[in-house]
Amino acid sequence: MAQVLAIGGMSLSSLAAVAAPDFSPVRSLLDEVVVEGKIAGGSVLVMHRGEVVFEEGFGYADLNKKIPFEVDTPAVIASISKPLLGTAAFRLAENGNLNLTQPISDYIPEFEKAKLETGVLPKRAPTMIELFTHTSGLRYDEAPNGRPWFAAWTKGKPLAQVVERYALEFPLKAQPGTRYAYSGIGTDVAARVLEVTTSLPRNELLVAEVTKPLGMTHTFYRDAESLKNFELMPKRYYRDEGDDFQLSRKRSIPPENTYSSSGGSIISTAPDLARWLLMIRNGGKIEGKPFLASKTVEQMLADAPCSKNACGGLFIRERGENGEPEVIGHSGSSGTNCWIDFKNDVVAVVLTQTKGEYINNFRSELEKRVTGVFQKVPADTES
């Protein structure tokens, strides 16, 4: 499944004659984590000024079979799914098909009856912006029953049935717009609004609104039909108390267009995610063609009250002196990470399938080393 990333008009081969930045600190870290048994394997892709300057697979997609993890190996991107779905919402809003600031009860009537845990009605239902910025008041991941994608009652159900039960049986923990609490349930509800808006199942609307127009040919929600597109999916690992790799619990494959975590079950590749991030870096364009208006991208990256996230769902990691986002990104529990560094004009994607809580130090160190590469490169050596 060789996938060449020709997205900025220049590939790695055409950059060969240009003096390249020194990625030896990055390579040494990738070698180190594999040799020391900290990460099973993964892929890294880095762009600078819109061009691919580094892409490398490391370690193994399957430790027992010694199958290498390649640059274009697909992986479950976990919570990076959230801002990717948020991009679909902003595209629909730009086209006049969705209002991101009106109560979602206008789209899902069951939320007119949703109550707070105190038993009283909230002042209003949450908005789409609040769902993507985790300020909706809905149950957060760490709360009891906060991860229904692991529950038996959601298996094989359409998203509509799952979200209806949320509205009727999962009371809000806070008034919408008043408190930050990271909520995958909120992303499920947002996905259902998008289904209502487009009359398409969630899995199909992602393709129609985002991945197909962006040329992301290997990005789908995980279900029995989409998995036919992949010859190999990497094994998912965690490290036990002795720091040995163990296979993560095998997860069932949802039938086509049935429920899975809307904010956690998209499959993608590093080159595909780079196309999405490059579009944002380009102010809404991909290969010179408009995907979103620049004003829409600004709205996606704008602050949201009470939130750590921008309106489109990406985390704001660093701000400049004027308060504008300088670094935005998102990570995932499967060991994934991606970011846009506007300060150094860098786009980067890191995919692994080693459980994220065990490799947080690696992810932060890798991001630091990638940033360091471009802080040291003289301007006259860059393309």
C-alpha positions as CSV (number, residue, x, y, z in Angstrom):
1,M,0.0,0.0,0.0
2,A,2.7,2.4,-1.0
3,Q,1.4,5.9,-0.5
4,V,3.4,8.8,-1.8
5,L,2.7,12.1,-0.2
6,A,2.8,14.7,-3.0
7,I,0.9,17.4,-1.4
8,G,3.0,20.5,-1.5
9,G,4.2,20.1,-5.1
10,M,7.5,18.4,-4.0
11,S,8.2,15.0,-2.6
12,L,11.2,13.7,-0.6
13,S,13.0,12.6,-3.7
14,S,12.8,16.1,-5.3
15,L,14.1,17.6,-2.0
16,A,17.3,15.4,-2.2
17,A,19.3,18.1,-3.8
18,V,18.3,20.7,-1.2
19,A,20.3,21.1,2.0
20,A,18.1,19.3,4.5
21,P,17.6,19.9,8.3
22,D,19.3,17.5,10.6
23,F,16.9,14.9,11.9
24,S,19.5,12.8,13.7
25,P,18.1,13.7,17.1
26,V,14.7,12.4,16.0
27,R,16.1,9.2,14.5
28,S,18.1,8.5,17.6
29,L,15.0,8.7,19.7
30,L,13.0,6.4,17.4
31,D,15.9,3.9,17.5
32,E,16.1,4.2,21.3
33,V,12.5,3.5,22.1
34,V,12.4,0.4,19.9
35,V,15.7,-1.0,21.2
36,E,14.7,-0.3,24.8
37,G,11.3,-1.9,24.3
38,K,9.3,1.2,25.1
39,I,7.3,1.3,21.9
40,A,6.4,-1.5,19.6
41,G,6.5,0.6,16.4
42,G,5.1,3.6,14.6
43,S,5.4,6.2,11.9
44,V,6.5,9.9,11.9
45,L,5.9,12.4,9.1
46,V,7.1,16.0,9.3
47,M,6.4,18.9,6.9
48,H,8.2,22.3,6.9
49,R,6.9,25.2,4.9
50,G,4.3,22.9,3.3
51,E,6.9,20.3,2.1
52,V,7.6,16.8,3.4
53,V,11.1,16.9,5.0
54,F,11.0,13.7,7.1
55,E,8.9,10.5,6.9
56,E,9.9,7.3,8.6
57,G,8.4,4.1,10.0
58,F,10.1,2.5,13.0
59,G,9.7,-0.7,14.9
60,Y,7.0,-3.3,14.2
61,A,3.3,-3.4,13.4
62,D,3.4,-7.0,14.7
63,L,6.1,-7.9,17.1
64,N,5.7,-11.7,16.8
65,K,5.7,-11.7,13.0
66,K,8.3,-9.0,12.8
67,I,6.2,-7.0,10.3
68,P,7.7,-3.5,10.0
69,F,5.6,-0.4,10.8
70,E,5.8,1.6,7.6
71,V,5.1,5.3,7.0
72,D,1.8,4.5,5.5
73,T,0.7,1.8,7.9
74,P,-2.9,2.5,9.0
75,A,-3.6,2.9,12.6
76,V,-6.6,3.7,14.9
77,I,-6.0,7.4,15.6
78,A,-8.2,7.4,18.8
79,S,-9.1,11.0,20.0
80,I,-7.6,12.7,16.9
81,S,-10.9,11.5,15.5
82,K,-12.6,14.4,17.5
83,P,-11.2,17.4,15.6
84,L,-11.3,15.5,12.3
85,L,-15.1,15.2,12.8
86,G,-15.1,18.8,13.9
87,T,-13.8,19.7,10.5
88,A,-16.9,18.1,8.9
89,A,-19.1,20.2,11.2
90,F,-17.4,23.5,10.2
91,R,-17.6,22.6,6.5
92,L,-21.4,21.9,6.8
93,A,-21.8,25.2,8.7
94,E,-19.9,27.1,6.0
95,N,-22.2,25.7,3.4
96,G,-25.3,26.8,5.4
97,N,-26.4,23.4,6.4
98,L,-25.7,23.6,10.1
99,N,-25.8,26.2,12.9
100,L,-22.9,25.6,15.3
101,T,-24.2,27.9,18.0
102,Q,-27.9,27.0,18.4
103,P,-29.1,24.3,20.8
104,I,-28.8,20.8,19.5
105,S,-32.4,20.2,20.5
106,D,-33.2,21.8,17.2
107,Y,-31.7,18.7,15.5
108,I,-32.2,16.1,18.2
109,P,-35.6,16.7,19.9
110,E,-34.9,14.2,22.7
111,F,-32.5,16.8,24.1
112,E,-35.4,19.1,24.9
113,K,-36.2,16.6,27.7
114,A,-32.6,16.2,28.9
115,K,-32.1,17.1,32.6
116,L,-29.4,18.0,34.9
117,E,-28.3,15.5,37.6
118,T,-30.3,17.6,40.1
119,G,-33.5,16.7,38.2
120,V,-34.1,20.2,36.8
121,L,-34.1,21.2,33.2
122,P,-31.0,23.0,32.0
123,K,-31.4,26.5,30.6
124,R,-30.9,25.1,27.1
125,A,-29.4,22.1,25.3
126,P,-25.7,22.4,24.4
127,T,-24.4,23.7,21.1
128,M,-22.1,22.0,18.6
129,I,-19.3,24.3,19.6
130,E,-19.7,23.2,23.2
131,L,-19.7,19.6,22.2
132,F,-16.4,19.9,20.4
133,T,-14.8,22.0,23.1
134,H,-16.0,19.7,26.0
135,T,-18.1,22.4,27.7
136,S,-21.5,20.8,26.9
137,G,-22.2,19.6,30.5
138,L,-22.5,16.0,29.3
139,R,-20.9,13.2,31.2
140,Y,-17.1,13.2,31.0
141,D,-14.9,10.1,30.2
142,E,-13.8,9.5,33.8
143,A,-17.3,9.5,35.2
144,P,-19.3,6.3,35.8
145,N,-20.5,5.0,32.4
146,G,-18.5,7.7,30.7
147,R,-17.1,5.3,28.1
148,P,-20.2,3.6,26.6
149,W,-18.3,2.4,23.6
150,F,-17.0,-0.4,25.9
151,A,-20.6,-1.3,27.1
152,A,-22.5,-4.2,25.7
153,W,-25.7,-2.2,25.2
154,T,-24.1,-0.1,22.4
155,K,-22.9,-3.1,20.3
156,G,-24.5,-3.3,16.9
157,K,-26.8,-0.3,17.5
158,P,-27.2,2.6,15.1
159,L,-25.8,5.9,16.5
160,A,-29.3,7.3,16.6
161,Q,-30.4,4.8,19.3
162,V,-27.3,5.3,21.4
163,V,-27.6,9.1,21.4
164,E,-31.3,8.9,22.1
165,R,-30.5,6.9,25.3
166,Y,-27.9,9.5,26.2
167,A,-30.5,12.2,26.0
168,L,-33.1,10.3,28.1
169,E,-30.9,8.4,30.6
170,F,-27.6,10.3,30.9
171,P,-28.4,13.5,32.8
172,L,-26.1,16.5,32.3
173,K,-23.5,17.1,35.0
174,A,-23.4,20.9,34.5
175,Q,-25.2,23.7,32.7
176,P,-24.0,23.8,29.1
177,G,-21.1,26.3,28.5
178,T,-20.1,26.6,32.2
179,R,-17.5,23.9,32.8
180,Y,-14.8,22.0,31.0
181,A,-14.9,18.2,31.2
182,Y,-13.4,16.0,28.4
183,S,-16.3,14.0,26.9
184,G,-16.3,11.4,24.2
185,I,-20.1,11.2,24.7
186,G,-20.3,14.8,23.6
187,T,-18.5,13.8,20.3
188,D,-21.1,11.0,19.8
189,V,-23.9,13.6,20.2
190,A,-22.2,15.9,17.7
191,A,-21.8,13.1,15.2
192,R,-25.6,12.4,15.5
193,V,-26.3,16.0,14.7
194,L,-24.2,15.7,11.6
195,E,-26.1,12.6,10.6
196,V,-29.4,14.5,11.0
197,T,-28.0,17.4,9.0
198,T,-26.7,15.3,6.1
199,S,-29.1,12.3,6.1
200,L,-26.0,10.2,5.9
201,P,-24.7,7.6,8.5
202,R,-21.7,9.0,10.4
203,N,-19.2,6.7,8.7
204,E,-20.3,7.8,5.3
205,L,-20.6,11.5,6.0
206,L,-16.9,11.6,7.2
207,V,-15.9,10.3,3.8
208,A,-18.3,12.6,1.9
209,E,-17.5,15.8,3.8
210,V,-13.8,15.4,4.7
211,T,-11.7,12.5,3.6
212,K,-12.8,12.2,-0.1
213,P,-12.5,15.9,-0.9
214,L,-9.2,16.1,0.9
215,G,-7.8,13.1,-0.9
216,M,-7.4,11.1,2.3
217,T,-7.8,7.7,0.7
218,H,-7.0,5.6,3.7
219,T,-9.2,7.3,6.4
220,F,-12.4,5.7,7.6
221,Y,-14.4,4.9,10.7
222,R,-13.6,1.4,11.8
223,D,-16.3,-1.1,10.8
224,A,-16.6,-4.4,9.0
225,E,-16.8,-2.7,5.6
226,S,-14.0,-0.2,6.0
227,L,-11.5,-2.8,7.2
228,K,-11.7,-4.4,3.8
229,N,-9.6,-1.4,2.6
230,F,-6.6,-2.5,4.7
231,E,-4.4,-5.5,4.2
232,L,-2.8,-5.0,7.6
233,M,-3.8,-3.4,10.8
234,P,-1.0,-3.2,13.4
235,K,-1.4,-5.0,16.7
236,R,-2.3,-2.8,19.7
237,Y,0.0,-3.1,22.7
238,Y,0.4,-1.9,26.3
239,R,3.3,-2.4,28.7
240,D,2.7,-4.5,31.8
241,E,4.3,-3.9,35.3
242,G,7.5,-5.5,34.1
243,D,7.6,-3.2,31.1
244,D,7.0,-6.1,28.7
245,F,4.6,-5.7,25.8
246,Q,1.2,-7.3,26.0
247,L,-1.5,-7.4,23.4
248,S,-4.4,-5.1,24.2
249,R,-7.8,-6.6,24.5
250,K,-9.1,-7.6,21.1
251,R,-12.0,-5.3,20.2
252,S,-15.0,-6.5,18.2
253,I,-15.5,-5.2,14.7
254,P,-18.7,-3.2,14.4
255,P,-21.1,-4.1,11.6
256,E,-21.2,-1.5,8.8
257,N,-22.5,1.9,10.0
258,T,-23.2,0.8,13.5
259,Y,-22.0,2.4,16.8
260,S,-18.4,2.9,17.8
261,S,-16.8,5.8,19.6
262,S,-17.3,8.8,17.3
263,G,-14.4,10.5,18.9
264,G,-12.0,7.5,19.0
265,S,-12.4,4.9,16.2
266,I,-11.2,6.5,13.0
267,I,-8.4,4.7,11.1
268,S,-5.9,6.8,9.2
269,T,-2.3,7.0,8.1
270,A,0.4,9.6,8.7
271,P,0.3,10.9,5.0
272,D,-3.5,11.2,5.2
273,L,-3.5,13.1,8.5
274,A,-0.8,15.4,7.1
275,R,-3.1,16.4,4.2
276,W,-5.8,17.4,6.7
277,L,-3.3,19.4,8.9
278,L,-1.8,21.0,5.8
279,M,-5.2,22.2,4.7
280,I,-5.6,24.0,8.1
281,R,-2.0,25.4,7.8
282,N,-2.9,26.6,4.3
283,G,-5.9,28.5,5.5
284,G,-8.4,26.1,4.0
285,K,-6.7,25.1,0.8
286,I,-5.3,21.8,-0.4
287,E,-3.1,21.7,-3.5
288,G,-4.3,25.2,-4.3
289,K,-8.0,24.3,-4.2
290,P,-10.4,25.6,-1.6
291,F,-11.8,23.2,0.9
292,L,-12.7,25.7,3.6
293,A,-12.8,29.5,3.5
294,S,-10.0,31.1,5.4
295,K,-12.5,32.7,7.8
296,T,-13.9,29.2,8.6
297,V,-10.4,28.0,9.5
298,E,-10.0,31.0,11.8
299,Q,-13.3,30.1,13.5
300,M,-12.1,26.5,13.9
301,L,-9.0,27.8,15.7
302,A,-10.7,30.5,17.8
303,D,-10.9,30.3,21.5
304,A,-14.0,28.9,23.2
305,P,-15.2,30.0,26.7
306,C,-14.2,27.8,29.6
307,S,-12.2,25.4,27.3
308,K,-8.7,24.2,26.6
309,N,-9.7,23.5,23.0
310,A,-10.3,25.7,20.0
311,C,-13.8,25.7,18.6
312,G,-13.0,22.9,16.1
313,G,-11.7,20.6,18.8
314,L,-7.9,20.9,18.5
315,F,-6.1,21.7,21.7
316,I,-4.3,25.1,21.9
317,R,-0.9,24.1,23.1
318,E,1.0,27.4,22.9
319,R,0.0,31.0,22.4
320,G,1.9,34.0,21.1
321,E,2.3,37.4,22.8
322,N,-1.0,38.5,21.2
323,G,-2.8,35.5,22.5
324,E,-3.2,33.9,19.1
325,P,-2.6,30.1,18.9
326,E,1.0,29.3,17.9
327,V,0.9,25.5,18.4
328,I,-2.3,23.5,18.1
329,G,-2.7,19.7,18.1
330,H,-4.3,16.6,19.5
331,S,-3.2,13.2,20.8
332,G,-5.0,9.9,21.2
333,S,-5.0,7.0,23.7
334,S,-3.7,4.6,21.1
335,G,-0.3,6.5,21.2
336,T,-1.0,9.0,18.4
337,N,-0.1,12.7,18.2
338,C,-0.3,15.5,15.6
339,W,0.3,19.2,15.7
340,I,0.7,22.4,13.7
341,D,3.5,24.7,14.8
342,F,2.7,28.1,13.1
343,K,5.7,29.7,14.7
344,N,8.2,27.4,12.9
345,D,5.8,26.5,10.1
346,V,5.8,22.8,10.9
347,V,3.1,20.1,10.5
348,A,3.8,16.8,12.2
349,V,2.0,13.4,12.7
350,V,3.1,10.6,15.0
351,L,1.2,7.3,14.9
352,T,1.9,4.3,17.2
353,Q,-0.4,1.6,18.6
354,T,1.3,1.4,22.0
355,K,-1.2,2.7,24.6
356,G,-0.8,6.4,25.0
357,E,-0.6,6.5,28.8
358,Y,2.6,4.5,28.7
359,I,4.4,6.7,26.2
360,N,3.6,10.2,27.1
361,N,7.2,11.0,27.8
362,F,8.1,9.8,24.3
363,R,5.4,11.9,22.6
364,S,6.5,15.1,24.4
365,E,10.2,14.4,23.8
366,L,9.6,13.7,20.1
367,E,7.6,16.9,19.7
368,K,10.4,18.8,21.4
369,R,13.1,17.3,19.2
370,V,11.1,18.0,16.0
371,T,10.7,21.6,17.1
372,G,14.4,21.8,17.9
373,V,15.3,20.8,14.4
374,F,13.7,23.9,12.9
375,Q,14.9,26.3,15.6
376,K,18.5,25.4,14.5
377,V,18.2,25.4,10.7
378,P,19.6,28.6,9.1
379,A,17.1,30.2,6.8
380,D,19.3,30.1,3.7
381,T,19.5,26.3,3.8
382,E,15.8,25.8,3.6
383,S,13.7,25.3,0.5
